[in-house]
Amino acid sequence: MNKLQKIALVATATLASSAAFAEGEAAAAAESFQTFFSTGAAAIGAAMLTAAFVAVGWKWLKGMAFS
């Protein structure tokens, strides 16, 4: 094996390991974002449901008081 082939082999191995590391890093970042998004979406959903129940309850109280 000549010097150029050895350099090509080392460069290929280095790039392959970098790509594998980057893929793992991207997967970790995507999972982190998904967890963060799911938590935020659940909080927003709970707040909207609470506001809806309060609004319905308020309308019911007004209807009972002024009818």
C-alpha positions, -999 to +999 in steps of 0.1 A: +000+000+000+015+033-010+015+065+009-015+080-010-037+050-003-029+052+034-037+089+035-070+082+017-078+054+041-072+076+071-092+105+057-121+081+049-121+067+084-119+102+099-148+114+078-169+083+085-164+087+123-172+124+121-204+116+102-214+090+127-208+114+156-228+141+138-257+117+132-258+107+169-256+144+179-284+153+156-306+125+169-299+136+205-308+172+195-340+161+178-351+141+208-343+170+231-364+193+210-393+168+208-393+164+246-392+202+251-420+207+225-442+180+240-439+196+274-447+230+261-476+218+240-491+200+270-488+231+292-505+252+265-532+227+260-539+225+298-541+263+300-565+265+270-588+238+285-587+256+319-597+289+302-625+272+283-639+256+315-637+289+333-655+307+305-683+281+304-686+283+342-687+321+341-715+321+314-734+295+335-731+317+366-742+348+347-771+329+333-782+317+367-778+351+383-796+372+356-823+349+343 
